[in-house]
Each structure stands twice: as structure tokens, then as C-alpha cells.
């Protein structure tokens, strides 16, 4: 199967299973823009799916929605430099309160809540079922990778103000 067919399948799944038409649109837009290269590429086996990144992000502590998106973005960015990760479709809205956003992450989080892996409305955390899954996925990581994700978590949790989180993310992305 080609990478294009795989992404089209993911787009259909985003609409049918997760109810995210915006995620479907963004995946289709990528397919259209990169059609020539995606047709030639082979299917990719993900080491970390969107759900795995959510479970890993929530495995440390209860997070607000803003902290959740920041933590998920940082964990995804770190893991994608070492593993093949599913595209979480993050984008930045610096003038908004939730300045890092992903419709795909939000739809998958809501699905995990409906499935009993997570819980929350304003603050999100894993259930026991979710913690078991998160620990299973984290067991695949090396000790160095676990320490790095622990550092990311500590840093995100230590930022109490929105401005501090924005400053941290900007320095992470653009350097100090």
C-alpha cells in the first residue's frame, strides 16, 4: 500500500471514528499538496500513534487543556526525532489562549475519554486502564528518553502562567 492510500484511510478514520472533520481536511490538504511524493512512498508503520502520544503526555499528572497541548506538542516533537510518529497536526495560534492546537489531538483525547482511558473536562488525567497502556508504551523507551520526557513534563508543570508557557515554547522552537 502507498503512503497516500494510508493517509486517505487515516482521513476517513478521523471523520468516522473520531468525528474530526478539521483533521480530515488537514490530512486531505496534505495529500493534495504532496501527491507526487506520497504516491511513490510506501506505507509507514508508526512507533507512536496519536493515542500513544496522548497517553504518554497524560501519564505524569493531571493537565489543563493548555498544558495538555503544550506537553503533547513537546513530547511529539521529541519522539518524532527518534521514532516514526503519526502526524498530530499541530499548529500555532499565538494570539489565542490555547496557542498550540491540534484538532486531531483533541478528537483523539475525547475518544480516549469515551473509551475509558482518560477522564476530564477542564483538567485531564488517565484512568487506571489508561495508566496501564501508558506504562506499556513507555516501557519501549530507553532510560535516557524517559528522563528527557520527565524533564519536559517537569518544565511544563512548573509554568503557572500562560505567558511563561508561551515564552518556554518560543525558546524551545526558536532557540534561546
Backbone torsions as a table, in degrees:
resi	resn	phi	psi	omega
1	UNK	NA	143.9	179.7
2	UNK	-84.4	162.7	177.9
3	UNK	-62.2	-35.9	178.9
4	UNK	-61.1	-47.2	179.9
5	UNK	-63.4	-37.9	177.8
6	UNK	-61.8	-46.4	179.9
7	UNK	-66.6	-36.3	176.1
8	UNK	-64.2	-38.4	175.1
9	UNK	-62.7	-40.7	177.3
10	UNK	-64.5	-38.1	179.1
11	UNK	-63.0	-43.1	178.4
12	UNK	-64.1	-42.6	179.5
13	UNK	-63.2	-38.9	178.3
14	UNK	-59.8	-39.4	-179.8
15	UNK	-75.7	-48.2	-173.3
16	UNK	-76.9	-48.3	-174.1
17	UNK	-85.2	-42.7	-173.2
18	UNK	-101.6	-14.0	176.9
19	UNK	71.7	25.4	-178.0
20	UNK	-108.0	96.5	178.7
21	UNK	-71.7	-29.5	177.6
22	UNK	-66.2	-41.3	176.2
23	UNK	-63.0	-42.4	177.8
24	UNK	-58.4	-46.8	179.6
25	UNK	-59.8	-45.8	-178.0
26	UNK	-64.8	-37.4	177.8
27	UNK	-68.5	-43.1	178.3
28	UNK	-63.6	-37.6	177.6
29	UNK	-62.5	-41.8	177.1
30	UNK	-64.1	-43.1	178.8
31	UNK	-59.8	-41.5	179.4
32	UNK	-66.7	-44.3	-176.6
33	UNK	-69.6	-34.1	-174.4
34	UNK	-113.6	25.7	-174.5
35	UNK	-50.8	-51.1	-174.4
36	UNK	-59.9	-39.9	-179.9
37	UNK	-80.1	-36.4	-178.1
38	UNK	-67.2	-32.0	178.5
39	UNK	-64.8	-35.2	-176.9
40	UNK	-82.5	-23.2	-178.5
41	UNK	-78.3	152.4	176.4
42	UNK	-89.0	163.4	177.7
43	UNK	-58.0	147.4	-177.8
44	UNK	-110.1	135.2	173.1
45	UNK	-96.8	116.6	-176.2
46	UNK	-77.1	135.6	170.9
47	UNK	-78.0	-36.5	179.4
48	UNK	-132.8	121.4	176.3
49	UNK	-87.2	175.2	176.3
50	UNK	-58.8	-43.4	179.7
51	UNK	-62.1	-39.9	178.6
52	UNK	-62.9	-39.5	179.5
53	UNK	-67.2	-39.1	176.9
54	UNK	-63.5	-48.2	-179.5
55	UNK	-60.7	-42.2	178.8
56	UNK	-65.2	-41.7	-179.0
57	UNK	-65.2	-38.1	-178.1
58	UNK	-86.2	-3.4	-173.5
59	UNK	-75.1	-6.6	-176.0
60	UNK	-96.6	-45.1	-175.9
61	UNK	-167.4	165.6	175.1
62	UNK	-64.7	134.6	-176.0
63	UNK	-124.6	143.9	170.5
64	UNK	-72.7	170.7	-178.7
65	UNK	-62.2	-41.4	179.2
66	UNK	-64.0	-48.3	179.0
67	UNK	-61.4	-38.5	179.4
68	UNK	-59.2	-48.6	-179.2
69	UNK	-66.5	-39.6	178.4
70	UNK	-64.3	-49.2	-179.1
71	UNK	-60.5	-46.0	-179.8
72	UNK	-61.7	-42.1	178.5
73	UNK	-61.4	-47.2	-177.8
74	UNK	-66.4	-41.5	178.0
75	UNK	-65.0	-44.6	178.9
76	UNK	-61.4	-43.9	179.8
77	UNK	-62.3	-44.1	179.6
78	UNK	-64.8	-48.1	-178.1
79	UNK	-67.5	-33.0	-178.7
80	UNK	-69.5	-17.9	176.1
81	UNK	-80.2	-11.7	-177.5
82	UNK	-120.4	-25.0	-175.6
83	UNK	-132.3	171.8	173.6
84	UNK	-90.2	113.8	-178.9
85	UNK	-113.4	149.7	175.9
86	UNK	-70.1	142.1	-178.8
87	UNK	-67.6	120.5	-178.2
88	UNK	-86.2	-9.7	176.9
89	UNK	63.1	44.6	177.6
90	UNK	-74.5	145.5	168.4
91	UNK	-146.4	162.8	-172.9
92	UNK	-106.7	139.4	174.8
93	UNK	-133.2	77.6	-170.4
94	UNK	-59.8	-24.9	-178.4
95	UNK	-87.8	1.1	-179.3
96	UNK	-104.9	161.2	177.3
97	UNK	-64.3	-48.9	174.1
98	UNK	-89.2	92.3	-169.3
99	UNK	-85.6	-18.2	170.0
100	UNK	-114.3	126.2	-176.1
101	UNK	-139.5	148.9	174.0
102	UNK	-145.7	113.8	177.4
103	UNK	-62.9	-30.1	179.8
104	UNK	-68.8	-43.3	178.4
105	UNK	-63.6	-42.1	-179.0
106	UNK	-64.7	-44.1	179.6
107	UNK	-63.6	-41.3	179.6
108	UNK	-69.1	-37.3	177.0
109	UNK	-61.7	-46.1	178.8
110	UNK	-62.4	-36.9	176.5
111	UNK	-65.8	-41.9	178.5
112	UNK	-64.9	-33.5	175.5
113	UNK	-66.3	-46.1	178.5
114	UNK	-63.4	-31.4	-178.2
115	UNK	-84.3	-7.3	177.2
116	UNK	89.9	13.1	178.2
117	UNK	-90.2	-23.5	-179.1
118	UNK	-141.1	167.9	176.5
119	UNK	-147.6	156.7	176.5
120	UNK	139.7	165.2	176.3
121	UNK	-131.3	-58.6	174.4
122	UNK	-99.1	-30.6	176.0
123	UNK	-122.4	139.1	-173.5
124	UNK	-119.1	141.7	176.7
125	UNK	-150.7	165.0	179.6
126	UNK	-84.8	148.7	169.7
127	UNK	-84.0	178.5	177.7
128	UNK	-60.5	-42.1	177.6
129	UNK	-59.0	-42.3	178.9
130	UNK	-68.3	-38.4	178.6
131	UNK	-63.3	-39.5	178.0
132	UNK	-61.4	-45.7	178.6
133	UNK	-64.1	-41.7	-179.1
134	UNK	-64.6	-42.9	179.4
135	UNK	-64.7	-37.4	177.5
136	UNK	-62.7	-42.1	179.9
137	UNK	-71.1	-40.6	179.4
138	UNK	-67.5	-23.1	179.1
139	UNK	-67.3	-17.9	177.9
140	UNK	-79.1	-13.9	-178.5
141	UNK	-85.1	151.9	174.6
142	UNK	-75.1	165.8	178.8
143	UNK	-61.3	-38.4	179.0
144	UNK	-63.1	-42.0	179.7
145	UNK	-67.4	-39.2	176.9
146	UNK	-63.0	-41.7	179.1
147	UNK	-63.2	-42.4	179.9
148	UNK	-63.5	-41.9	178.9
149	UNK	-69.0	-35.0	173.8
150	UNK	-60.3	-42.1	178.4
151	UNK	-63.5	-43.0	177.8
152	UNK	-59.9	-46.8	-179.8
153	UNK	-60.4	-46.8	180.0
154	UNK	-60.5	-41.4	-179.0
155	UNK	-65.0	-45.7	180.0
156	UNK	-64.3	-43.9	-177.7
157	UNK	-69.6	-24.1	-179.5
158	UNK	-79.6	-15.3	179.6
159	UNK	-86.0	111.5	-176.2
160	UNK	-91.2	-22.0	-176.7
161	UNK	-111.0	151.2	178.0
162	UNK	-59.4	-42.0	-179.1
163	UNK	-62.2	-36.2	178.1
164	UNK	-66.1	-42.5	178.2
165	UNK	-63.5	-44.3	179.1
166	UNK	-61.4	-44.4	179.7
167	UNK	-61.4	-43.5	179.7
168	UNK	-62.5	-45.9	-179.0
169	UNK	-65.7	-41.6	177.7
170	UNK	-61.3	-43.2	179.6
171	UNK	-68.8	-31.9	176.8
172	UNK	-65.7	-43.5	-176.8
173	UNK	-76.3	-47.2	-171.5
174	UNK	-99.3	-1.2	-177.8
175	UNK	85.7	167.5	-175.8
176	UNK	-88.4	NA	NA
